[in-house]
Amino acid sequence: MSESPAVRTAPYGSWKSAIGAELLVQGSVRLSEASLVDGRYYWLESRPAEKGRSALVQYCPERGRRDLVPAPLSVRSKAHEYGGASYLVSGDTVYFVLAEDQRIYRMDLDNQLPEPVTVAGNFRYADLCLDRARNALICVQEDHTPCAGGGEARARIIAIDLDQSLKSDPRVLAEGADFYSNPTLNPDGTRLSFLRWYHPNMPWDGTELCIAELDASGAVINTERVAGGDNESLFQPQWSPEGELFYVSDRNNWWNLYRLGSNQTLWEKQAEFATPQWVFGMSTYGFLNSDEILCTYTEEGRWHLAILDIHSGEHRILEQPYSDIESLHCESHRAVMIAAGADTFPAVVGYDNHSGKFNTIASSNSNPLPEAVFSLAQEIEFPAGERSVYGFYYPPYNPAYVAPAGEKPPLIVFSHGGPTGATSAGLNLKVQYWTSRGFAILDVNYSGSTGYGRDYRERLKDSWGITDVEDVCAGAEYLVAKGLADPERLLIKGGSAGGYTVLAALTFHETFRGGASHYGIGDLTTLARDTHKFESRYLDKLVGPWPQAEHIYRARSPINHVERLNCPVIFFQGLEDKVVPPNQAQTMVDAIKRQGIPVAYITFENEGHGFRSGDSIVMALEGELEFYSRIFGFPLPEPGPGITIENLDH
């Protein structure tokens, strides 16, 4: 039978694709921090084409969409390094954290002339909450001012008098804990709820929910811990319109919704109504009215929406096209969220509870592609020893190409960051870039990932660098056994903590034939000594207490066993990275180079932890593709950026 003229035969990896790296930059933005105030929609757009500037955008039916904070100003908090909850809209005024100096500014939405409400200093702010009765702004403050004897940045919850903001010191409402988040006033302004936690806990390990009683002036009368502890993770305390406090807890293994004063969940379900609190302001539920909650939850790796009756506990699951949902907020029978489908780009989406309809307010990509080009996620469960592990498999797919008969595709295993995090089935162009060129992808939710209960999350306790590595190797071997991947072209890539899993897998196992580390960790001891406060004790539970367990850190650090690494690796590193300092990558590259193994090292001068600039994003993708093509010898339809690969003979 002759081949259709519309379909060409070409080796896997060499297919020409309409999903170019520039598509992730041109007309593409990263959406975050959606909100709904007085019927108007707000969100942040991180724009690669503007060197990663984070723009605050408003949409309202009567005047359409517009940028609120004028260019080149960028709205972004650096509290906890990862930020979040960096703006607040009230009426015709917006309060926001300016990325450049980390001060809070106030701006009239029509005049667009920002004025500072916090003094210059070594402070960072997040989680803004307006106390209207006292004309004060409540927020989390991170104080990096050097103090006698050194020490970490100090966290507190403060109230800023908006009438005297630059003339008087802010009032401290809570201090003494290592971390704070979610300051929220009840409807009559007499009680302030918040979360706090202490080293070595991360917010997904153990948090405490507190309520502070306030007097008429806003001073704290007393503070009481009302829920939580060392072995219970709480998430998003929120007051109902009637003044009841709700929150999410994993006390029954699953992050479920609770009302304060009751030990019974509103809806007992083996599903997660929360995600790990890496950034401030995360939200998975809201009050449509005084009787109903709109919530999102993840089950078997996919996100769903439901409406809960607060009083009866009855629930109704909504039919909707999305598989990834975040940043959910409600107001007067309406809601806003950031959602993506399996074949639709992440978008700011509105929901009307009266009509039951969803509408797209803004898409993350203005260059939509034909639906047929996308490889759709397939949920898989595979064994890793006696464990069951989960992930999403994406077969190579491009309607214009087929591979030569008998050829198996190269496989790239994606290792997500965190490691406390998760991947989802929502459309991701960074996946489609590879599948449309003829690569198979396995996006693994290895042990330690969220979305499968606390027990699954705690599988990584004391075993980071072991259990996660066994899981990614098992996933690759599972697909080889199924005939879905070429065993001689197994690759692995990941960023940050995912980059550590990459380097550990390449060093301590022989499953993979190459890999890519994006700002990944090669030396756990350096990370334990040099990282920022938020993660400074993170490894205590993943590896062991530092420095008592230093021998374990050294044993699990790929840099100390580089002689066992015998396959090519490419590294991508921002030179301003404070989370994973660049010396980690440089040291690893130098050691591999001395081994005579092919290695490439691509640095970005003005990038931190994660790449924001369009040029960096394009280079990272195109450079990685060129690296694989030269390592495995398959042709590219277009020339690569011309990267330098040390120790490569051809």
C-alpha positions as CSV (number, residue, x, y, z in Angstrom):
1,M,0.0,0.0,0.0
2,S,1.4,3.4,-0.9
3,E,1.9,6.1,1.7
4,S,-0.6,9.0,1.8
5,P,1.0,12.0,0.3
6,A,0.1,14.1,3.3
7,V,2.0,11.8,5.7
8,R,5.8,11.5,5.6
9,T,8.0,8.7,7.0
10,A,10.8,10.1,9.2
11,P,12.7,8.8,12.3
12,Y,11.3,9.6,15.7
13,G,12.7,12.8,17.1
14,S,13.1,14.4,13.6
15,W,9.6,15.4,12.9
16,K,9.0,19.0,11.9
17,S,6.4,20.5,14.3
18,A,4.2,23.6,14.3
19,I,4.9,23.7,18.1
20,G,8.1,25.7,18.0
21,A,9.9,26.9,21.1
22,E,9.0,30.4,20.1
23,L,5.3,29.5,20.5
24,L,5.9,29.3,24.3
25,V,7.1,32.9,24.1
26,Q,5.3,34.8,21.3
27,G,1.7,35.3,22.3
28,S,2.1,33.1,25.3
29,V,2.0,34.1,29.0
30,R,1.9,32.3,32.4
31,L,-1.3,33.0,34.3
32,S,-1.6,33.2,38.1
33,E,-3.4,34.8,41.0
34,A,-6.9,35.1,39.5
35,S,-9.4,37.1,41.6
36,L,-13.0,38.4,41.2
37,V,-13.9,41.7,42.8
38,D,-17.2,43.6,42.3
39,G,-17.8,41.6,39.1
40,R,-14.4,42.4,37.6
41,Y,-11.8,39.8,36.9
42,Y,-8.1,40.3,37.8
43,W,-5.0,38.1,37.2
44,L,-1.3,38.2,36.7
45,E,0.4,37.5,33.4
46,S,4.1,36.6,33.4
47,R,5.2,37.6,29.9
48,P,8.3,36.0,28.4
49,A,8.3,38.5,25.6
50,E,8.7,41.3,28.2
51,K,11.6,39.6,30.0
52,G,9.3,37.9,32.4
53,R,7.5,41.0,33.6
54,S,4.5,40.1,35.7
55,A,1.6,42.4,34.6
56,L,-1.6,42.9,36.5
57,V,-4.6,42.7,34.2
58,Q,-8.3,43.6,34.7
59,Y,-11.3,42.5,32.7
60,C,-14.7,44.0,33.1
61,P,-17.6,43.6,30.6
62,E,-18.1,47.4,30.2
63,R,-14.6,48.2,29.2
64,G,-12.9,45.0,28.2
65,R,-9.3,44.1,29.4
66,R,-6.5,46.4,30.3
67,D,-3.1,46.4,32.1
68,L,-3.4,48.1,35.4
69,V,0.2,48.6,36.5
70,P,2.1,50.4,33.8
71,A,5.1,48.9,32.1
72,P,7.9,48.2,32.9
73,L,6.7,47.8,36.5
74,S,6.2,44.1,37.5
75,V,4.0,42.8,40.3
76,R,5.7,39.9,42.2
77,S,6.4,39.0,45.8
78,K,9.7,37.3,46.7
79,A,8.5,36.2,50.1
80,H,9.6,32.6,50.7
81,E,11.4,33.2,47.3
82,Y,8.4,31.7,45.5
83,G,6.0,34.6,46.3
84,G,2.3,34.6,45.6
85,A,-0.6,36.6,46.8
86,S,1.1,39.8,45.7
87,Y,-1.9,42.1,45.1
88,L,-5.3,43.0,46.5
89,V,-8.1,45.0,44.8
90,S,-10.7,46.9,46.9
91,G,-13.1,49.1,45.1
92,D,-11.2,51.3,42.7
93,T,-7.9,50.8,44.5
94,V,-5.2,48.1,44.1
95,Y,-2.4,47.3,46.6
96,F,0.5,45.4,45.1
97,V,4.0,44.3,45.8
98,L,6.5,45.8,43.3
99,A,9.0,43.2,42.1
100,E,11.9,45.7,41.9
101,D,12.0,46.9,45.5
102,Q,9.4,44.5,47.2
103,R,7.6,47.5,48.8
104,I,3.8,47.6,48.8
105,Y,2.2,50.3,46.7
106,R,-1.3,51.7,46.4
107,M,-2.7,52.8,43.1
108,D,-6.0,54.3,41.9
109,L,-7.3,52.1,39.1
110,D,-8.0,55.1,36.9
111,N,-5.0,57.3,37.6
112,Q,-2.3,54.5,37.5
113,L,0.1,56.5,39.7
114,P,1.5,54.1,42.3
115,E,2.4,55.5,45.7
116,P,4.3,53.5,48.4
117,V,2.6,52.4,51.6
118,T,5.6,50.7,53.1
119,V,9.0,52.2,53.8
120,A,12.1,51.3,51.9
121,G,14.0,48.5,53.6
122,N,15.0,44.9,53.5
123,F,11.4,43.6,53.7
124,R,9.2,41.3,51.6
125,Y,5.4,41.1,51.7
126,A,2.6,38.8,50.7
127,D,-1.0,37.7,51.5
128,L,-2.6,41.2,51.6
129,C,-5.9,41.5,53.5
130,L,-7.8,44.8,53.9
131,D,-9.2,45.8,57.3
132,R,-11.8,48.2,56.1
133,A,-13.2,49.2,59.5
134,R,-9.7,50.4,60.6
135,N,-8.4,51.4,57.2
136,A,-5.4,49.1,57.6
137,L,-3.7,46.6,55.4
138,I,-2.9,43.3,57.1
139,C,-0.2,41.1,55.5
140,V,2.7,38.7,56.0
141,Q,6.0,40.5,56.4
142,E,9.4,38.8,55.9
143,D,12.1,40.9,57.5
144,H,15.6,40.4,56.0
145,T,17.2,43.2,58.0
146,P,20.5,41.9,59.4
147,C,20.5,41.5,63.1
148,A,23.1,40.9,65.7
149,G,24.4,37.3,65.5
150,G,23.0,36.8,62.0
151,G,20.2,34.3,61.7
152,E,17.3,33.8,59.2
153,A,14.7,36.3,58.0
154,R,12.0,36.9,60.5
155,A,8.3,36.4,59.7
156,R,5.4,38.1,61.2
157,I,1.8,39.3,60.5
158,I,1.5,43.1,60.6
159,A,-1.2,45.7,60.1
160,I,-0.2,48.9,58.2
161,D,-2.2,52.0,59.0
162,L,-3.1,53.3,55.6
163,D,-3.6,56.9,56.9
164,Q,-0.1,57.0,58.4
165,S,1.7,54.2,56.5
166,L,5.0,56.0,56.0
167,K,5.0,57.9,59.3
168,S,4.3,55.1,61.8
169,D,5.6,51.6,62.4
170,P,3.2,48.8,61.5
171,R,1.4,47.0,64.3
172,V,2.6,43.4,64.8
173,L,-0.3,41.0,65.1
174,A,1.6,37.7,65.2
175,E,5.3,36.8,65.5
176,G,7.5,34.1,67.0
177,A,6.7,31.3,64.6
178,D,9.1,30.5,61.7
179,F,6.4,31.0,59.1
180,Y,2.9,32.6,58.6
181,S,0.3,32.7,55.9
182,N,-3.4,33.3,55.2
183,P,-4.2,36.2,57.5
184,T,-8.0,36.6,57.0
185,L,-10.6,38.7,58.9
186,N,-14.0,37.4,59.8
187,P,-16.9,39.4,58.4
188,D,-17.3,41.8,61.4
189,G,-13.5,42.3,61.8
190,T,-13.2,41.1,65.3
191,R,-11.2,37.9,64.7
192,L,-8.2,37.2,62.5
193,S,-7.4,33.7,61.4
194,F,-4.0,32.6,60.1
195,L,-1.7,29.6,59.6
196,R,1.7,29.3,61.2
197,W,4.3,26.6,61.2
198,Y,7.8,25.9,62.6
199,H,11.0,24.3,61.4
200,P,11.6,21.6,60.3
201,N,8.0,21.3,59.1
202,M,7.0,22.4,55.6
203,P,3.3,23.6,55.3
204,W,2.3,20.1,53.9
205,D,3.9,18.4,57.0
206,G,2.4,20.3,59.9
207,T,0.6,23.6,60.3
208,E,-1.4,25.3,63.1
209,L,-4.6,27.3,62.6
210,C,-4.9,30.2,65.0
211,I,-7.5,32.8,65.7
212,A,-6.5,36.2,67.2
213,E,-9.2,38.2,68.9
214,L,-9.0,42.0,68.0
215,D,-10.2,45.0,70.0
216,A,-11.8,48.0,68.4
217,S,-8.4,49.6,67.6
218,G,-7.2,46.4,65.9
219,A,-4.8,45.3,68.7
220,V,-4.6,41.6,69.6
221,I,-6.3,40.7,72.8
222,N,-5.4,37.0,72.8
223,T,-4.4,34.3,70.3
224,E,-5.5,30.7,70.4
225,R,-4.5,27.7,68.3
226,V,-7.7,26.0,67.2
227,A,-6.6,23.2,64.9
228,G,-3.6,21.5,63.5
229,G,-0.2,20.4,64.8
230,D,3.0,18.7,63.8
231,N,1.4,15.8,61.9
232,E,-1.6,17.6,60.3
233,S,-1.4,19.8,57.3
234,L,-4.0,22.6,57.1
235,F,-4.8,24.7,54.0
236,Q,-6.8,27.8,53.1
237,P,-8.7,28.9,56.3
238,Q,-11.6,31.0,55.1
239,W,-14.5,32.7,56.8
240,S,-18.0,32.1,55.4
241,P,-20.4,35.0,54.8
242,E,-22.1,33.9,58.1
243,G,-18.8,34.1,60.1
244,E,-18.0,30.4,60.3
245,L,-14.4,29.3,59.7
246,F,-13.7,26.6,57.2
247,Y,-10.4,25.0,56.2
248,V,-8.8,21.9,54.5
249,S,-7.1,19.2,56.6
250,D,-5.4,15.9,55.8
251,R,-6.1,14.4,59.3
252,N,-7.9,11.5,57.6
253,N,-5.0,11.0,55.1
254,W,-6.8,13.0,52.4
255,W,-6.9,16.8,52.2
256,N,-10.7,17.3,52.8
257,L,-12.8,20.2,53.8
258,Y,-13.8,20.9,57.4
259,R,-15.8,23.5,59.4
260,L,-14.2,24.7,62.7
261,G,-15.8,23.0,65.6
262,S,-16.5,19.7,63.8
263,N,-14.3,16.7,63.4
264,Q,-16.4,15.5,60.5
265,T,-15.4,16.5,57.0
266,L,-18.0,18.2,54.8
267,W,-17.5,15.5,52.2
268,E,-15.4,12.5,53.1
269,K,-13.7,11.6,49.9
270,Q,-10.4,9.9,48.9
271,A,-9.4,12.9,46.9
272,E,-7.3,16.0,47.6
273,F,-9.0,19.4,48.0
274,A,-5.6,21.1,48.4
275,T,-2.2,21.3,46.9
276,P,1.2,21.8,48.5
277,Q,1.5,25.4,49.7
278,W,4.6,26.4,47.7
279,V,3.3,30.0,47.2
280,F,1.0,32.3,49.1
281,G,-2.6,32.7,48.2
282,M,-3.4,29.3,46.9
283,S,-7.2,28.7,46.8
284,T,-9.2,25.6,46.0
285,Y,-12.7,26.6,47.2
286,G,-14.9,29.6,47.8
287,F,-18.4,30.6,48.9
288,L,-20.9,31.2,46.1
289,N,-23.4,32.3,48.8
290,S,-24.1,31.6,52.4
291,D,-25.3,28.1,51.6
292,E,-22.9,26.8,48.9
293,I,-19.2,26.2,48.4
294,L,-17.7,25.8,45.0
295,C,-14.6,23.6,45.3
296,T,-12.0,21.8,43.2
297,Y,-10.4,18.5,44.0
298,T,-8.0,16.1,42.4
299,E,-8.7,12.5,42.0
300,E,-6.4,10.0,40.1
301,G,-4.4,13.0,38.8
302,R,-7.3,15.0,37.3
303,W,-9.0,18.0,38.8
304,H,-12.8,18.3,39.2
305,L,-15.4,20.8,40.3
306,A,-18.2,20.4,42.7
307,I,-20.8,22.4,44.7
308,L,-21.2,21.5,48.4
309,D,-24.2,22.4,50.5
310,I,-22.7,23.8,53.7
311,H,-25.6,22.7,55.9
312,S,-26.7,19.3,54.5
313,G,-23.3,18.1,53.1
314,E,-24.9,17.2,49.8
315,H,-22.7,17.6,46.8
316,R,-23.1,18.0,43.1
317,I,-20.2,17.3,40.6
318,L,-20.2,19.8,37.7
319,E,-19.7,18.7,34.2
320,Q,-16.8,20.7,32.8
321,P,-14.0,20.3,30.2
322,Y,-11.0,21.0,32.5
323,S,-8.5,18.6,33.9
324,D,-6.3,21.1,35.8
325,I,-7.8,23.8,38.0
326,E,-6.3,26.3,40.4
327,S,-6.7,29.8,41.9
328,L,-10.4,29.4,42.5
329,H,-12.2,32.4,44.0
330,C,-15.9,33.1,44.4
331,E,-18.1,36.2,44.7
332,S,-21.9,36.5,44.7
333,H,-22.9,33.3,42.7
334,R,-19.9,33.7,40.4
335,A,-16.4,32.3,40.4
336,V,-13.0,32.7,38.6
337,M,-10.3,30.1,38.2
338,I,-7.3,29.2,36.1
339,A,-8.1,26.1,34.2
340,A,-6.7,23.9,31.4
341,G,-8.1,21.0,29.5
342,A,-6.3,18.1,27.9
343,D,-6.3,20.0,24.6
344,T,-7.0,23.6,25.7
345,F,-4.5,26.1,27.0
346,P,-4.6,27.3,30.6
347,A,-7.0,30.2,30.8
348,V,-8.7,32.6,33.2
349,V,-12.2,31.1,33.3
350,G,-15.4,32.5,34.8
351,Y,-18.3,30.5,36.1
352,D,-21.9,31.7,36.7
353,N,-23.8,29.5,39.2
354,H,-27.2,30.7,38.0
355,S,-26.7,29.7,34.4
356,G,-24.1,26.9,35.1
357,K,-22.0,28.2,32.2
358,F,-18.2,28.6,32.0
359,N,-16.7,31.3,29.9
360,T,-13.1,32.0,28.9
361,I,-11.9,35.5,30.0
362,A,-8.3,35.2,28.9
363,S,-6.2,32.5,27.4
364,S,-2.5,31.9,28.1
365,N,-1.8,31.6,24.4
366,S,-3.1,33.7,21.6
367,N,-1.9,31.2,19.0
368,P,-4.2,28.2,19.3
369,L,-3.3,25.2,17.3
370,P,-5.5,22.6,15.6
371,E,-6.8,20.1,18.1
372,A,-5.4,17.2,16.1
373,V,-1.8,18.1,16.8
374,F,-2.0,17.4,20.5
375,S,-1.0,14.1,22.2
376,L,-3.5,13.5,24.9
377,A,-2.5,12.3,28.4
378,Q,-3.2,8.7,29.3
379,E,-3.3,7.9,33.0
380,I,-1.1,4.9,33.9
381,E,-0.3,3.0,37.0
382,F,2.8,0.9,37.1
383,P,4.7,-1.2,39.7
384,A,8.0,-0.1,41.4
385,G,8.8,-3.0,43.5
386,E,5.8,-3.6,45.7
387,R,4.6,0.0,45.2
388,S,2.1,1.3,42.8
389,V,3.1,4.6,41.1
390,Y,1.1,6.9,38.9
391,G,1.8,9.1,35.9
392,F,0.7,10.3,32.5
393,Y,1.9,8.8,29.3
394,Y,1.9,10.8,26.1
395,P,2.6,8.9,22.9
396,P,4.5,10.6,20.1
397,Y,2.0,12.2,17.8
398,N,2.1,14.4,14.7
399,P,-0.5,13.8,12.0
400,A,2.0,14.7,9.3
401,Y,4.5,11.9,10.2
402,V,4.9,8.2,10.8
403,A,8.1,6.5,12.0
404,P,9.9,3.8,9.9
405,A,8.4,0.3,10.5
406,G,9.7,-1.4,13.6
407,E,11.3,1.8,15.2
408,K,10.5,2.4,18.8
409,P,10.4,6.0,20.0
410,P,12.8,7.7,22.3
411,L,11.3,8.3,25.7
412,I,11.7,11.3,28.0
413,V,10.7,10.8,31.6
414,F,9.7,14.1,33.2
415,S,10.5,14.4,36.9
416,H,8.5,17.3,38.4
417,G,10.0,19.7,41.0
418,G,9.3,20.0,44.6
419,P,9.8,17.1,45.2
420,T,6.5,17.7,47.0
421,G,4.4,18.6,44.0
422,A,2.6,16.9,41.2
423,T,2.1,16.9,37.5
424,S,-1.3,17.2,35.8
425,A,-3.1,16.3,32.6
426,G,-3.7,19.8,31.6
427,L,-2.3,21.0,28.2
428,N,1.4,21.7,28.5
429,L,3.2,23.0,25.4
430,K,6.5,21.9,26.9
431,V,5.2,18.3,26.6
432,Q,3.6,18.8,23.2
433,Y,6.9,20.3,21.9
434,W,8.4,16.9,22.3
435,T,5.6,14.6,21.4
436,S,5.0,16.4,18.1
437,R,8.6,15.8,17.2
438,G,8.4,12.1,17.8
439,F,9.3,11.6,21.5
440,A,7.2,9.6,23.9
441,I,6.8,11.3,27.3
442,L,6.2,9.8,30.8
443,D,5.3,12.5,33.3
444,V,5.7,10.7,36.6
445,N,3.9,11.4,39.9
446,Y,6.6,9.5,41.8
447,S,6.2,8.5,45.5
448,G,6.2,11.8,47.5
449,S,3.9,13.5,45.0
450,T,0.7,15.1,46.1
451,G,-2.8,14.2,44.9
452,Y,-2.8,10.7,46.3
453,G,-3.1,11.2,50.0
454,R,-0.7,11.9,52.9
455,D,0.6,8.3,53.0
456,Y,1.7,8.5,49.4
457,R,3.3,11.9,50.0
458,E,5.2,10.6,53.0
459,R,6.7,7.7,51.1
460,L,9.6,10.0,50.4
461,K,10.3,10.5,54.1
462,D,14.0,9.9,54.7
463,S,14.3,8.4,51.1
464,W,14.6,11.3,48.7
465,G,17.1,10.2,46.1
466,I,16.1,6.5,46.5
467,T,12.4,6.0,46.2
468,D,11.7,8.7,43.6
469,V,14.7,7.5,41.6
470,E,13.4,3.9,41.7
471,D,10.0,5.1,40.6
472,V,11.2,7.0,37.5
473,C,13.4,4.1,36.5
474,A,10.5,1.7,36.9
475,G,8.3,3.9,34.8
476,A,10.7,3.9,31.9
477,E,11.2,0.1,32.2
478,Y,7.5,-0.4,32.3
479,L,7.0,1.4,29.0
480,V,9.9,-0.5,27.4
481,A,8.3,-3.8,28.5
482,K,5.0,-2.6,26.9
483,G,6.8,-2.0,23.6
484,L,6.2,1.8,23.8
485,A,9.8,3.0,24.1
486,D,13.3,2.3,22.7
487,P,15.5,0.9,25.6
488,E,18.6,2.4,24.0
489,R,17.1,5.9,23.9
490,L,15.6,6.4,27.4
491,L,16.1,10.0,28.6
492,I,15.1,11.9,31.8
493,K,14.7,15.6,32.5
494,G,13.6,17.7,35.4
495,G,14.1,21.1,37.1
496,S,15.1,22.0,40.6
497,A,14.3,19.0,42.9
498,G,13.3,17.2,39.7
499,G,16.8,17.9,38.4
500,Y,18.2,16.1,41.5
501,T,16.1,13.1,40.7
502,V,17.6,13.3,37.1
503,L,21.2,13.4,38.3
504,A,20.6,10.7,40.9
505,A,19.0,8.4,38.4
506,L,21.8,8.9,35.9
507,T,24.5,8.4,38.6
508,F,23.1,5.5,40.7
509,H,21.2,3.5,38.0
510,E,21.8,2.5,34.4
511,T,18.3,2.8,33.1
512,F,18.7,6.0,31.1
513,R,21.1,6.9,28.2
514,G,21.1,10.6,28.8
515,G,19.4,13.5,30.5
516,A,18.8,17.2,31.1
517,S,19.1,19.0,34.4
518,H,17.4,22.4,34.6
519,Y,18.7,24.2,37.7
520,G,19.0,20.8,39.4
521,I,20.8,19.8,42.5
522,G,24.0,17.8,42.4
523,D,25.2,18.3,45.9
524,L,22.7,17.9,48.8
525,T,25.2,19.2,51.4
526,T,25.5,22.5,49.4
527,L,21.8,22.8,49.3
528,A,21.4,22.2,53.0
529,R,24.0,24.9,53.8
530,D,23.2,27.5,51.2
531,T,19.5,27.5,50.5
532,H,16.9,30.1,51.6
533,K,14.9,30.0,54.8
534,F,11.7,28.5,53.5
535,E,13.5,25.3,52.4
536,S,16.4,25.4,54.8
537,R,15.0,22.5,56.9
538,Y,13.0,20.9,54.1
539,L,15.6,18.1,53.7
540,D,15.4,17.2,57.4
541,K,12.4,15.0,56.6
542,L,13.4,14.0,53.1
543,V,17.0,13.0,53.8
544,G,17.8,13.4,57.5
545,P,18.5,16.2,60.1
546,W,21.4,18.5,59.1
547,P,24.2,18.4,60.0
548,Q,23.8,15.1,62.0
549,A,23.0,13.2,58.9
550,E,25.7,14.7,56.8
551,H,27.0,11.3,55.8
552,I,23.7,10.5,54.2
553,Y,23.7,13.8,52.3
554,R,27.1,13.0,50.9
555,A,26.2,9.4,50.1
556,R,23.1,10.5,48.1
557,S,24.8,13.5,46.3
558,P,25.6,12.6,42.7
559,I,28.6,14.9,42.7
560,N,30.4,12.6,45.1
561,H,29.9,9.6,42.8
562,V,30.3,11.1,39.4
563,E,32.6,8.2,38.4
564,R,29.4,6.1,38.2
565,L,27.7,8.4,35.7
566,N,28.5,7.1,32.2
567,C,26.0,8.9,29.9
568,P,25.6,12.4,28.4
569,V,24.0,15.2,30.4
570,I,23.0,18.8,29.5
571,F,22.7,21.4,32.2
572,F,20.7,24.7,32.2
573,Q,21.3,27.2,35.0
574,G,20.3,30.7,35.9
575,L,23.3,32.6,37.3
576,E,21.1,34.6,39.8
577,D,19.5,31.4,41.3
578,K,19.2,31.8,45.1
579,V,17.4,28.5,45.6
580,V,19.9,26.2,43.8
581,P,23.1,28.2,43.5
582,P,25.0,28.0,40.2
583,N,28.0,26.5,41.8
584,Q,26.1,23.3,42.1
585,A,25.8,22.9,38.3
586,Q,29.3,24.2,37.6
587,T,30.9,21.7,40.0
588,M,28.9,18.8,38.5
589,V,29.7,19.9,34.9
590,D,33.5,20.1,35.7
591,A,33.4,16.6,37.3
592,I,31.6,15.1,34.3
593,K,33.9,16.8,31.9
594,R,36.9,15.3,33.7
595,Q,35.3,11.9,33.2
596,G,35.4,12.3,29.5
597,I,31.6,12.1,29.2
598,P,29.7,14.3,26.8
599,V,28.3,17.3,28.6
600,A,26.9,20.7,27.8
601,Y,26.4,23.7,30.1
602,I,24.0,26.5,29.2
603,T,23.9,29.5,31.5
604,F,21.5,32.5,31.7
605,E,23.0,35.7,33.1
606,N,19.8,37.4,34.3
607,E,17.7,34.4,35.3
608,G,17.0,33.0,38.8
609,H,15.3,29.8,39.8
610,G,13.2,29.1,36.7
611,F,13.4,30.9,33.4
612,R,11.2,33.9,32.7
613,S,12.7,35.5,29.7
614,G,11.6,34.4,26.3
615,D,15.1,34.0,25.0
616,S,16.0,31.7,27.9
617,I,12.9,29.6,27.4
618,V,13.6,29.2,23.7
619,M,17.2,28.4,24.2
620,A,16.5,25.8,26.9
621,L,14.1,23.8,24.6
622,E,16.0,24.1,21.3
623,G,19.3,23.5,23.0
624,E,18.0,20.3,24.7
625,L,16.6,19.0,21.4
626,E,19.9,19.7,19.6
627,F,21.7,17.9,22.4
628,Y,19.6,14.7,22.0
629,S,19.9,14.8,18.2
630,R,23.7,15.0,18.3
631,I,23.9,12.3,21.1
632,F,21.7,9.8,19.3
633,G,22.4,10.9,15.7
634,F,19.0,11.6,14.4
635,P,18.5,14.6,12.0
636,L,16.7,17.8,12.8
637,P,14.4,19.4,10.3
638,E,15.9,22.8,11.2
639,P,19.4,23.7,12.6
640,G,19.7,24.0,16.4
641,P,21.2,26.9,18.2
642,G,24.7,25.5,17.9
643,I,25.4,24.5,21.5
644,T,28.9,23.4,22.6
645,I,29.1,19.7,23.8
646,E,32.3,18.8,25.5
647,N,33.8,15.4,24.9
648,L,31.5,14.6,21.9
649,D,33.4,12.9,19.1
650,H,30.9,13.5,16.4
